[in-house]
């Protein structure tokens, strides 16, 4: 057995038979030791499973360590102890059974005799642990001492075959798919045939049934305790548990146990939907059994991120699809599922498209990763912006994979790149897509750089908001702004957006410290980013329209449509001038028609401020910021684009988009959105484009697009799109006689006393003129093993050097 819930099923197999008695009586047509066939055979078989079967569970995590005996006698002894453990005269019966343990047939006969049973249901869990030092210590499981058997699984199945010659033994093995499926040939070599059983995570309906069947020690159901006024439960509650656990039985049970214990100890009953949501989100995963790798290196981390993003975006691929080299370490081919399995992913089958049955080799699946597990993973990598970003995406309302849904998936990927790039940038102008815009000189406050999913806009809504559709009407921008855009960040609509921006960005700056004059003021970066509640802030609201996935060339008419979706309703509903809000419409595309392309000069974006711009004559009226012209509140006039007060339209050039993404990422995105549906054209490019951002975070590099003034620190190699620290024209900062590492670690890195005590002895001899040479690898060589500490030190050094250079 492999999949989700195998341990629960194995340990409670008798209850499973009892609950499904009527179905099994019809389905079982033959059974060992029962003559005849048909319904009568099924009934007798179920009776035998319920009353004549001895159930023994052996978990290899708790298996006894080597004490001088082989694995085979140790296994027989363990089975015997578990079988007679609850019987009177346990010691006497155990001694009688073990007298025959050298002869499996006699041993089994005596075991049945003392327990008064006819069948043995043997459940062996976690067989993936066999290739470990613990089991290699058993002489009969050590491949080096048994040269005819190439691996531990062959030896294990040879031991097992000596027990399975008895027709009254049913053995179930459980483990990860790569520890089960790929061992068929090892089993055959020992005269053992494997039948495979894969357990899917629960569906939402099955999760509901599972929860409703849960009882506590008093005999009450868990729902009666949690919701005394509604003992049948609430649909929103079942959905919350399902969304948090993805229907994996182990985690469903864990969440319910925590909620019941919390309810009993704190006397919390009949919680509201919001209160229960908060309680569930606080539950940690206690993932002692999780297979997700910890301490991931950059290559492993980018593969995990790509798998997780493909899971969130519900990419579909075939069951037996493989990946060849490159994506993972090694050159041999690997099943995508085996790779995903190593990270703790589950999967579910996708509905068949079209009539008729689908061959198993063509069956399509999608990956599943429970949010409860990701929370633990996120804590390990909480300093990676991409990890925080992926956390914000649980759950998205992702449309079924189709050509028309590619836009939504691109929005998610583009927002990921934007988020990571903003976290690595000092000014928004360092990102080429914002060149020449109002926000070009705005300093992004990194601590406020976060992502949120928000409802989308839909033109068919008659009311301002639809809870069912999670959508707002275009005439409800004021309500939407007050509820969701009251803080800075990047906002991603939670579903395919039909009448609003694809991505929203809100950034604000104190008016007294307007970043356009920040460099002239001589203020430090810390002072520049200081935010006090007493200062009024200027707000920049950016609506991004992505036309990347369109095959047609973007025209002025299409740009008008985007202006009507954002600038027009925002300018008419939000009182921009009165509230000091500046709205920017950003249009991003890879292909424009000649009419639009003629406006791009020397890699500059096409920028239009307040006024009317005529498309036919390309006559552009560019009023000064202080001489705003009256403009229509809509673009019904077909002759021109109308840009209202405090508004700006920025059409991003293709060259600037490539600079923003990087040439290689740009090409990878083209592969992701090609017509080829193979996972090779999705997962591999996703890993590579995410890896570009992850590698920079890992190495602690400066932003991808350095200004000319920064070229003495870094250079860009356009052929590989990688950033490298170089010696060319680097100006050394004069060495201080004594660099105060103690203060630096406390104030610049924000370290605790314990962290300072750990790092200070390793750094105190490093002079300030060597700061520019310090990399994450050097910090590790100095003895700082914790990656998070190295990342914080490297980031603080970058900020320190940047401040020294600019001053």
TORKEMAR-100819 format. One record per residue (C-alpha): x negated, y negated, z. Coordinates in steps of 0.2 Angstrom, whole numbers, always signed. Layout:
TORKEMAR-100819
PT / east / north / up
PT / X / Y / Z
...
***
This chain:
TORKEMAR-100819
PT / east / north / up
PT / +0 / +0 / +0
PT / -6 / -17 / -4
PT / +2 / -35 / -5
PT / +11 / -43 / +10
PT / +19 / -35 / +25
PT / +10 / -19 / +23
PT / +5 / -18 / +41
PT / +23 / -22 / +47
PT / +30 / -8 / +36
PT / +17 / +4 / +41
PT / +19 / +2 / +59
PT / +38 / +2 / +58
PT / +41 / +14 / +44
PT / +54 / +24 / +54
PT / +64 / +9 / +57
PT / +63 / +5 / +38
PT / +70 / +23 / +35
PT / +84 / +20 / +47
PT / +89 / +3 / +40
PT / +89 / +10 / +22
PT / +96 / +27 / +26
PT / +110 / +27 / +14
PT / +99 / +21 / -1
PT / +85 / +34 / +3
PT / +98 / +48 / +4
PT / +103 / +45 / -14
PT / +85 / +41 / -20
PT / +75 / +55 / -13
PT / +78 / +71 / -24
PT / +64 / +82 / -17
PT / +54 / +83 / -1
PT / +40 / +95 / +5
PT / +47 / +110 / +15
PT / +65 / +107 / +10
PT / +73 / +118 / -3
PT / +85 / +113 / -16
PT / +88 / +96 / -24
PT / +101 / +82 / -26
PT / +110 / +72 / -12
PT / +109 / +86 / +1
PT / +90 / +86 / -1
PT / +90 / +67 / +1
PT / +100 / +68 / +17
PT / +90 / +82 / +24
PT / +74 / +73 / +20
PT / +80 / +57 / +29
PT / +84 / +68 / +44
PT / +67 / +75 / +44
PT / +59 / +58 / +43
PT / +69 / +51 / +57
PT / +69 / +66 / +69
PT / +55 / +78 / +64
PT / +41 / +67 / +59
PT / +26 / +61 / +70
PT / +21 / +43 / +66
PT / +3 / +39 / +69
PT / -5 / +22 / +65
PT / -24 / +21 / +64
PT / -31 / +3 / +62
PT / -49 / +3 / +56
PT / -52 / -14 / +65
PT / -50 / -4 / +81
PT / -58 / +12 / +76
PT / -70 / +19 / +89
PT / -88 / +16 / +86
PT / -101 / +29 / +82
PT / -105 / +40 / +97
PT / -114 / +54 / +90
PT / -100 / +63 / +80
PT / -96 / +62 / +62
PT / -81 / +51 / +55
PT / -70 / +66 / +52
PT / -70 / +73 / +70
PT / -68 / +55 / +77
PT / -53 / +52 / +65
PT / -45 / +69 / +71
PT / -48 / +64 / +89
PT / -41 / +47 / +87
PT / -25 / +54 / +78
PT / -23 / +67 / +92
PT / -24 / +54 / +106
PT / -11 / +43 / +98
PT / +0 / +57 / +94
PT / +1 / +64 / +112
PT / -2 / +47 / +121
PT / +16 / +45 / +127
PT / +19 / +63 / +131
PT / +19 / +71 / +149
PT / +3 / +80 / +153
PT / -6 / +70 / +140
PT / -23 / +76 / +145
PT / -19 / +94 / +145
PT / -10 / +93 / +128
PT / -24 / +83 / +121
PT / -37 / +96 / +126
PT / -27 / +110 / +119
PT / -25 / +101 / +102
PT / -44 / +96 / +101
PT / -49 / +114 / +104
PT / -46 / +117 / +85
PT / -52 / +101 / +78
PT / -66 / +109 / +68
PT / -52 / +118 / +58
PT / -40 / +105 / +51
PT / -27 / +118 / +47
PT / -27 / +125 / +65
PT / -28 / +108 / +72
PT / -13 / +102 / +63
PT / -3 / +117 / +68
PT / -7 / +115 / +86
PT / -3 / +96 / +85
PT / +15 / +100 / +78
PT / +17 / +113 / +91
PT / +14 / +102 / +106
PT / +24 / +87 / +99
PT / +38 / +98 / +92
PT / +37 / +90 / +75
PT / +36 / +96 / +57
PT / +28 / +82 / +48
PT / +14 / +69 / +51
PT / +16 / +51 / +44
PT / -2 / +45 / +45
PT / -4 / +26 / +42
PT / -22 / +20 / +40
PT / -24 / +1 / +39
PT / -38 / -11 / +33
PT / -48 / +2 / +23
PT / -57 / -13 / +15
PT / -67 / -12 / +31
PT / -75 / +4 / +26
PT / -91 / -3 / +17
PT / -97 / -11 / +33
PT / -111 / -7 / +45
PT / -99 / +0 / +58
PT / -94 / +14 / +47
PT / -111 / +17 / +39
PT / -117 / +23 / +56
PT / -106 / +39 / +54
PT / -117 / +51 / +45
PT / -103 / +58 / +34
PT / -99 / +40 / +28
PT / -117 / +34 / +24
PT / -120 / +35 / +5
PT / -139 / +35 / +8
PT / -137 / +52 / +17
PT / -125 / +59 / +4
PT / -133 / +55 / -13
PT / -120 / +65 / -23
PT / -106 / +53 / -17
PT / -110 / +35 / -24
PT / -101 / +25 / -11
PT / -92 / +25 / +6
PT / -75 / +27 / -2
PT / -79 / +43 / -11
PT / -85 / +50 / +6
PT / -69 / +43 / +15
PT / -58 / +52 / +2
PT / -68 / +68 / +4
PT / -64 / +68 / +23
PT / -46 / +63 / +20
PT / -44 / +77 / +7
PT / -47 / +90 / +21
PT / -32 / +84 / +30
PT / -21 / +82 / +15
PT / -22 / +100 / +9
PT / -7 / +102 / +21
PT / +9 / +99 / +12
PT / +17 / +91 / +28
PT / +6 / +76 / +29
PT / +11 / +60 / +22
PT / -4 / +47 / +22
PT / -2 / +29 / +18
PT / -17 / +18 / +16
PT / -16 / -1 / +17
PT / -28 / -14 / +12
PT / -32 / -28 / +0
PT / -29 / -25 / -18
PT / -47 / -24 / -23
PT / -50 / -11 / -9
PT / -35 / +0 / -15
PT / -33 / -1 / -34
PT / -51 / +0 / -39
PT / -54 / +16 / -29
PT / -43 / +27 / -39
PT / -58 / +36 / -47
PT / -66 / +38 / -30
PT / -51 / +47 / -24
PT / -50 / +58 / -39
PT / -68 / +64 / -36
PT / -61 / +71 / -20
PT / -45 / +80 / -26
PT / -35 / +65 / -20
PT / -21 / +57 / -31
PT / -16 / +40 / -26
PT / +2 / +33 / -29
PT / +2 / +14 / -28
PT / +15 / +3 / -18
PT / +14 / -16 / -20
PT / +24 / -26 / -7
PT / +29 / -43 / -13
PT / +31 / -58 / -1
PT / +49 / -60 / +4
PT / +61 / -70 / -7
PT / +70 / -85 / +2
PT / +85 / -74 / +4
PT / +75 / -59 / +11
PT / +67 / -71 / +23
PT / +84 / -76 / +29
PT / +89 / -58 / +32
PT / +73 / -54 / +40
PT / +75 / -69 / +53
PT / +93 / -64 / +56
PT / +88 / -47 / +61
PT / +75 / -53 / +74
PT / +79 / -49 / +92
PT / +71 / -54 / +108
PT / +69 / -44 / +124
PT / +86 / -48 / +131
PT / +94 / -41 / +116
PT / +100 / -58 / +109
PT / +95 / -62 / +91
PT / +81 / -76 / +90
PT / +94 / -87 / +81
PT / +106 / -86 / +96
PT / +92 / -92 / +107
PT / +86 / -106 / +95
PT / +104 / -112 / +90
PT / +117 / -108 / +103
PT / +129 / -119 / +94
PT / +126 / -111 / +77
PT / +120 / -93 / +81
PT / +120 / -89 / +62
PT / +107 / -101 / +59
PT / +105 / -115 / +47
PT / +101 / -114 / +28
PT / +88 / -129 / +30
PT / +80 / -119 / +44
PT / +77 / -103 / +34
PT / +71 / -114 / +20
PT / +58 / -123 / +31
PT / +51 / -106 / +37
PT / +50 / -100 / +20
PT / +41 / -115 / +13
PT / +29 / -115 / +27
PT / +25 / -96 / +26
PT / +29 / -92 / +7
PT / +39 / -77 / +14
PT / +24 / -67 / +20
PT / +31 / -56 / +34
PT / +16 / -58 / +45
PT / +17 / -77 / +45
PT / +36 / -77 / +46
PT / +36 / -66 / +62
PT / +22 / -77 / +69
PT / +32 / -93 / +66
PT / +47 / -86 / +74
PT / +38 / -79 / +89
PT / +30 / -97 / +92
PT / +47 / -105 / +90
PT / +55 / -93 / +102
PT / +41 / -95 / +115
PT / +42 / -114 / +114
PT / +61 / -114 / +115
PT / +60 / -103 / +131
PT / +46 / -113 / +140
PT / +52 / -130 / +135
PT / +70 / -127 / +135
PT / +72 / -134 / +117
PT / +89 / -129 / +109
PT / +99 / -134 / +94
PT / +85 / -145 / +87
PT / +89 / -156 / +72
PT / +82 / -153 / +55
PT / +68 / -166 / +57
PT / +64 / -160 / +75
PT / +62 / -142 / +69
PT / +52 / -147 / +54
PT / +40 / -156 / +66
PT / +39 / -141 / +77
PT / +36 / -129 / +63
PT / +22 / -140 / +55
PT / +13 / -140 / +72
PT / +11 / -121 / +72
PT / -6 / -115 / +68
PT / -9 / -99 / +58
PT / -20 / -90 / +71
PT / -27 / -82 / +54
PT / -38 / -69 / +62
PT / -33 / -57 / +48
PT / -34 / -70 / +34
PT / -46 / -65 / +20
PT / -49 / -83 / +15
PT / -68 / -86 / +15
PT / -75 / -99 / +27
PT / -91 / -109 / +25
PT / -88 / -109 / +6
PT / -102 / -116 / -5
PT / -99 / -128 / -19
PT / -96 / -115 / -32
PT / -84 / -105 / -21
PT / -75 / -120 / -15
PT / -71 / -126 / -33
PT / -64 / -109 / -37
PT / -53 / -109 / -22
PT / -47 / -127 / -26
PT / -43 / -122 / -44
PT / -34 / -106 / -38
PT / -24 / -117 / -25
PT / -20 / -130 / -38
PT / -14 / -117 / -50
PT / -4 / -110 / -37
PT / +4 / -127 / -32
PT / +7 / -130 / -51
PT / +14 / -113 / -53
PT / +3 / -108 / -68
PT / +8 / -91 / -75
PT / -4 / -77 / -81
PT / -4 / -59 / -85
PT / -6 / -46 / -71
PT / -22 / -38 / -79
PT / -30 / -54 / -85
PT / -48 / -55 / -82
PT / -61 / -69 / -80
PT / -79 / -66 / -87
PT / -94 / -73 / -78
PT / -96 / -92 / -75
PT / -81 / -95 / -65
PT / -88 / -84 / -51
PT / -105 / -78 / -46
PT / -111 / -64 / -57
PT / -109 / -60 / -75
PT / -97 / -45 / -74
PT / -78 / -47 / -78
PT / -66 / -49 / -64
PT / -48 / -47 / -62
PT / -40 / -64 / -58
PT / -30 / -56 / -45
PT / -46 / -48 / -37
PT / -54 / -66 / -36
PT / -38 / -73 / -29
PT / -36 / -59 / -17
PT / -53 / -63 / -10
PT / -47 / -80 / -5
PT / -31 / -73 / +3
PT / -19 / -77 / -11
PT / -3 / -67 / -14
PT / +7 / -67 / -30
PT / +25 / -65 / -36
PT / +32 / -59 / -52
PT / +39 / -72 / -64
PT / +56 / -69 / -72
PT / +55 / -61 / -89
PT / +58 / -74 / -104
PT / +69 / -67 / -117
PT / +79 / -51 / -118
PT / +73 / -33 / -114
PT / +60 / -25 / -103
PT / +42 / -32 / -103
PT / +28 / -20 / -103
PT / +18 / -20 / -87
PT / +2 / -26 / -95
PT / +12 / -41 / -101
PT / +21 / -45 / -85
PT / +17 / -63 / -79
PT / +14 / -68 / -61
PT / +10 / -83 / -52
PT / -1 / -86 / -36
PT / +6 / -89 / -19
PT / -4 / -97 / -4
PT / +5 / -100 / +12
PT / +4 / -118 / +19
PT / +2 / -111 / +36
PT / -15 / -103 / +31
PT / -20 / -118 / +21
PT / -19 / -129 / +37
PT / -33 / -119 / +45
PT / -43 / -120 / +29
PT / -40 / -138 / +28
PT / -47 / -141 / +46
PT / -63 / -132 / +40
PT / -65 / -144 / +26
PT / -56 / -159 / +32
PT / -70 / -171 / +26
PT / -66 / -166 / +8
PT / -54 / -178 / +0
PT / -48 / -165 / -12
PT / -43 / -153 / +2
PT / -33 / -167 / +10
PT / -25 / -171 / -7
PT / -20 / -153 / -10
PT / -12 / -153 / +7
PT / -1 / -167 / +2
PT / +6 / -157 / -12
PT / +15 / -144 / -1
PT / +28 / -142 / -8
PT / +31 / -149 / -25
PT / +46 / -146 / -36
PT / +36 / -140 / -50
PT / +47 / -137 / -66
PT / +45 / -120 / -75
PT / +30 / -119 / -86
PT / +34 / -125 / -103
PT / +27 / -137 / -116
PT / +39 / -151 / -109
PT / +32 / -149 / -91
PT / +14 / -151 / -95
PT / +16 / -170 / -91
PT / +20 / -166 / -73
PT / +6 / -155 / -71
PT / -6 / -168 / -78
PT / +1 / -181 / -67
PT / -4 / -170 / -52
PT / -22 / -167 / -59
PT / -24 / -185 / -63
PT / -19 / -191 / -46
PT / -31 / -178 / -38
PT / -46 / -186 / -49
PT / -40 / -204 / -45
PT / -39 / -200 / -26
PT / -56 / -192 / -25
PT / -63 / -206 / -36
PT / -55 / -220 / -25
PT / -63 / -211 / -9
PT / -80 / -212 / -17
PT / -79 / -230 / -23
PT / -81 / -247 / -15
PT / -71 / -257 / -27
PT / -57 / -252 / -38
PT / -66 / -261 / -52
PT / -79 / -247 / -51
PT / -65 / -236 / -60
PT / -65 / -241 / -78
PT / -46 / -239 / -79
PT / -44 / -255 / -68
PT / -56 / -266 / -78
PT / -50 / -283 / -81
PT / -35 / -281 / -70
PT / -29 / -290 / -54
PT / -37 / -277 / -43
PT / -54 / -276 / -52
PT / -62 / -284 / -37
PT / -51 / -277 / -23
PT / -60 / -267 / -10
PT / -51 / -250 / -6
PT / -50 / -247 / +12
PT / -56 / -229 / +13
PT / -47 / -225 / +29
PT / -30 / -230 / +21
PT / -34 / -220 / +5
PT / -20 / -206 / +6
PT / -8 / -197 / -5
PT / +11 / -195 / -2
PT / +24 / -186 / -13
PT / +39 / -197 / -15
PT / +56 / -195 / -23
PT / +57 / -198 / -42
PT / +68 / -210 / -52
PT / +82 / -204 / -62
PT / +93 / -215 / -74
PT / +109 / -205 / -73
PT / +111 / -208 / -54
PT / +126 / -218 / -50
PT / +122 / -220 / -32
PT / +105 / -227 / -25
PT / +99 / -210 / -19
PT / +103 / -192 / -22
PT / +97 / -180 / -8
PT / +101 / -165 / -18
PT / +90 / -171 / -33
PT / +78 / -180 / -22
PT / +79 / -195 / -34
PT / +82 / -213 / -33
PT / +92 / -224 / -45
PT / +81 / -237 / -55
PT / +92 / -251 / -47
PT / +86 / -245 / -29
PT / +68 / -251 / -30
PT / +70 / -262 / -14
PT / +77 / -247 / -4
PT / +63 / -236 / -11
PT / +49 / -249 / -7
PT / +55 / -251 / +11
PT / +56 / -233 / +14
PT / +40 / -226 / +5
PT / +29 / -240 / +0
PT / +27 / -249 / +16
PT / +8 / -243 / +18
PT / -6 / -241 / +6
PT / -10 / -225 / -4
PT / -7 / -215 / -20
PT / +11 / -209 / -22
PT / +16 / -195 / -33
PT / +34 / -191 / -38
PT / +39 / -174 / -32
PT / +47 / -169 / -48
PT / +47 / -173 / -67
PT / +50 / -192 / -67
PT / +62 / -197 / -81
PT / +64 / -216 / -77
PT / +49 / -222 / -66
PT / +30 / -223 / -66
PT / +21 / -206 / -66
PT / +10 / -211 / -52
PT / +11 / -226 / -40
PT / -3 / -235 / -31
PT / -1 / -248 / -17
PT / -17 / -257 / -10
PT / -17 / -273 / +0
PT / -30 / -285 / +6
PT / -29 / -298 / +20
PT / -26 / -315 / +11
PT / -39 / -324 / +22
PT / -52 / -311 / +16
PT / -46 / -309 / -2
PT / -59 / -297 / -10
PT / -60 / -308 / -25
PT / -71 / -319 / -15
PT / -78 / -307 / -3
PT / -95 / -305 / -10
PT / -97 / -324 / -10
PT / -93 / -325 / +9
PT / -108 / -316 / +14
PT / -97 / -305 / +26
PT / -102 / -288 / +30
PT / -93 / -273 / +23
PT / -86 / -269 / +40
PT / -80 / -287 / +42
PT / -73 / -286 / +25
PT / -63 / -271 / +29
PT / -57 / -277 / +46
PT / -38 / -277 / +47
PT / -29 / -287 / +60
PT / -10 / -287 / +62
PT / -10 / -306 / +63
PT / -16 / -308 / +45
PT / -4 / -308 / +31
PT / -9 / -296 / +17
PT / -7 / -298 / -2
PT / +0 / -282 / -10
PT / -5 / -275 / -27
PT / +8 / -262 / -33
PT / +2 / -252 / -48
PT / +13 / -241 / -58
PT / +3 / -229 / -69
PT / +11 / -221 / -85
PT / +2 / -206 / -92
PT / +4 / -203 / -110
PT / -11 / -191 / -111
PT / +0 / -175 / -116
PT / +10 / -183 / -130
PT / +5 / -178 / -147
PT / +12 / -194 / -155
PT / +2 / -210 / -155
PT / +7 / -223 / -142
PT / +15 / -238 / -150
PT / +20 / -255 / -143
PT / +38 / -249 / -142
PT / +32 / -235 / -131
PT / +23 / -247 / -120
PT / +39 / -258 / -119
PT / +48 / -243 / -113
PT / +36 / -241 / -98
PT / +37 / -259 / -94
PT / +56 / -258 / -93
PT / +54 / -243 / -81
PT / +43 / -252 / -69
PT / +38 / -271 / -71
PT / +56 / -276 / -76
PT / +65 / -268 / -61
PT / +51 / -272 / -49
PT / +50 / -290 / -53
PT / +69 / -292 / -52
PT / +72 / -283 / -36
PT / +57 / -285 / -25
PT / +55 / -304 / -24
PT / +37 / -303 / -29
PT / +31 / -321 / -28
PT / +40 / -324 / -11
PT / +32 / -308 / -4
PT / +15 / -310 / -12
PT / +17 / -294 / -21
PT / +7 / -292 / -38
PT / +14 / -279 / -49
PT / +3 / -270 / -62
PT / +9 / -258 / -76
PT / -5 / -247 / -81
PT / -3 / -237 / -97
PT / -15 / -222 / -100
PT / -17 / -212 / -116
PT / -29 / -203 / -127
PT / -22 / -209 / -143
PT / -14 / -225 / -149
PT / -8 / -231 / -166
PT / -17 / -245 / -175
PT / -6 / -258 / -169
PT / -12 / -255 / -151
PT / -29 / -250 / -155
PT / -33 / -267 / -163
PT / -32 / -275 / -146
PT / -47 / -265 / -138
PT / -64 / -273 / -140
PT / -80 / -268 / -134
PT / -73 / -254 / -122
PT / -61 / -267 / -114
PT / -43 / -263 / -109
PT / -29 / -273 / -117
PT / -23 / -284 / -103
PT / -7 / -295 / -104
PT / -3 / -307 / -90
PT / +14 / -317 / -87
PT / +21 / -322 / -104
PT / +29 / -316 / -120
PT / +18 / -306 / -132
PT / +24 / -304 / -150
PT / +20 / -287 / -158
PT / +23 / -292 / -176
PT / +10 / -306 / -177
PT / -1 / -300 / -163
PT / +0 / -318 / -157
PT / -5 / -318 / -138
PT / +0 / -332 / -127
PT / -12 / -331 / -112
PT / -6 / -343 / -99
PT / -17 / -348 / -84
PT / -12 / -340 / -68
PT / -5 / -356 / -61
PT / +6 / -360 / -76
PT / +18 / -346 / -76
PT / +31 / -346 / -90
PT / +49 / -340 / -88
PT / +52 / -323 / -95
PT / +67 / -313 / -98
PT / +71 / -299 / -85
PT / +72 / -286 / -99
PT / +64 / -282 / -115
PT / +80 / -281 / -125
PT / +72 / -294 / -137
PT / +64 / -282 / -149
PT / +51 / -295 / -155
PT / +41 / -296 / -139
PT / +34 / -289 / -123
PT / +40 / -299 / -108
PT / +29 / -300 / -93
PT / +36 / -308 / -78
PT / +28 / -319 / -64
PT / +16 / -310 / -53
PT / +15 / -296 / -66
PT / +2 / -289 / -77
PT / +1 / -275 / -91
PT / -15 / -266 / -93
PT / -16 / -254 / -107
PT / -31 / -243 / -104
PT / -43 / -239 / -119
PT / -48 / -222 / -124
PT / -66 / -226 / -120
PT / -62 / -232 / -103
PT / -51 / -216 / -99
PT / -66 / -205 / -105
PT / -78 / -215 / -93
PT / -65 / -213 / -79
PT / -64 / -194 / -81
PT / -81 / -191 / -88
PT / -83 / -183 / -105
PT / -84 / -165 / -99
PT / -68 / -167 / -88
PT / -60 / -175 / -102
PT / -63 / -160 / -113
PT / -58 / -148 / -99
PT / -41 / -157 / -98
PT / -39 / -154 / -116
PT / -41 / -136 / -114
PT / -30 / -135 / -99
PT / -16 / -143 / -110
PT / -19 / -133 / -126
PT / -6 / -121 / -133
PT / -16 / -106 / -127
PT / -7 / -99 / -112
PT / -21 / -88 / -106
PT / -27 / -91 / -88
PT / -44 / -93 / -96
PT / -39 / -109 / -103
PT / -31 / -115 / -87
PT / -40 / -108 / -72
PT / -58 / -110 / -78
PT / -56 / -128 / -84
PT / -47 / -132 / -68
PT / -61 / -126 / -58
PT / -74 / -135 / -68
PT / -65 / -152 / -68
PT / -62 / -151 / -49
PT / -80 / -145 / -47
PT / -86 / -161 / -55
PT / -78 / -171 / -40
PT / -82 / -158 / -27
PT / -101 / -157 / -32
PT / -102 / -176 / -29
PT / -94 / -174 / -13
PT / -105 / -160 / -8
PT / -121 / -169 / -13
PT / -115 / -186 / -6
PT / -118 / -195 / -23
PT / -113 / -213 / -26
PT / -98 / -216 / -37
PT / -98 / -209 / -55
PT / -98 / -226 / -64
PT / -112 / -237 / -57
PT / -113 / -255 / -60
PT / -129 / -262 / -68
PT / -135 / -269 / -51
PT / -134 / -251 / -44
PT / -145 / -243 / -58
PT / -160 / -245 / -47
PT / -152 / -231 / -36
PT / -144 / -220 / -48
PT / -143 / -216 / -67
PT / -130 / -207 / -77
PT / -134 / -193 / -88
PT / -120 / -194 / -101
PT / -124 / -177 / -109
PT / -120 / -168 / -93
PT / -110 / -181 / -84
PT / -119 / -178 / -68
PT / -126 / -191 / -56
PT / -144 / -189 / -50
PT / -154 / -199 / -38
PT / -170 / -204 / -47
PT / -186 / -213 / -43
PT / -185 / -225 / -58
PT / -185 / -243 / -53
PT / -180 / -239 / -35
PT / -185 / -252 / -23
PT / -191 / -245 / -7
PT / -183 / -253 / +9
PT / -197 / -259 / +20
PT / -200 / -247 / +34
PT / -195 / -252 / +51
PT / -207 / -248 / +65
PT / -194 / -239 / +74
PT / -177 / -234 / +66
PT / -164 / -233 / +79
PT / -156 / -216 / +75
PT / -147 / -216 / +91
PT / -137 / -231 / +87
PT / -135 / -226 / +69
PT / -127 / -209 / +74
PT / -115 / -217 / +86
PT / -109 / -233 / +77
PT / -112 / -228 / +59
PT / -107 / -210 / +59
PT / -95 / -211 / +74
PT / -103 / -196 / +82
PT / -99 / -190 / +100
PT / -112 / -188 / +114
PT / -113 / -170 / +110
PT / -116 / -172 / +91
PT / -129 / -186 / +94
PT / -138 / -174 / +106
PT / -138 / -161 / +93
PT / -144 / -172 / +78
PT / -155 / -185 / +86
PT / -171 / -173 / +90
PT / -170 / -168 / +72
PT / -170 / -185 / +64
PT / -179 / -197 / +76
PT / -196 / -195 / +67
PT / -188 / -200 / +50
PT / -193 / -218 / +45
PT / -181 / -230 / +37
PT / -191 / -230 / +21
PT / -186 / -212 / +18
PT / -168 / -214 / +20
PT / -165 / -215 / +1
PT / -173 / -198 / -1
PT / -162 / -189 / +12
PT / -150 / -177 / +4
PT / -139 / -164 / +11
PT / -151 / -151 / +7
PT / -165 / -160 / +17
PT / -153 / -163 / +32
PT / -151 / -144 / +32
PT / -170 / -141 / +31
PT / -171 / -153 / +46
PT / -160 / -141 / +56
PT / -143 / -149 / +55
PT / -133 / -133 / +50
PT / -116 / -140 / +52
PT / -111 / -146 / +34
PT / -98 / -158 / +41
PT / -111 / -167 / +51
PT / -123 / -168 / +36
PT / -109 / -175 / +25
PT / -105 / -189 / +38
PT / -124 / -193 / +40
PT / -127 / -194 / +21
PT / -111 / -205 / +18
PT / -116 / -217 / +32
PT / -134 / -218 / +25
PT / -126 / -223 / +8
PT / -116 / -236 / +16
PT / -131 / -243 / +25
PT / -142 / -243 / +10
PT / -129 / -252 / +0
PT / -127 / -265 / +13
PT / -145 / -268 / +14
PT / -147 / -269 / -5
PT / -133 / -282 / -7
PT / -138 / -292 / +7
***
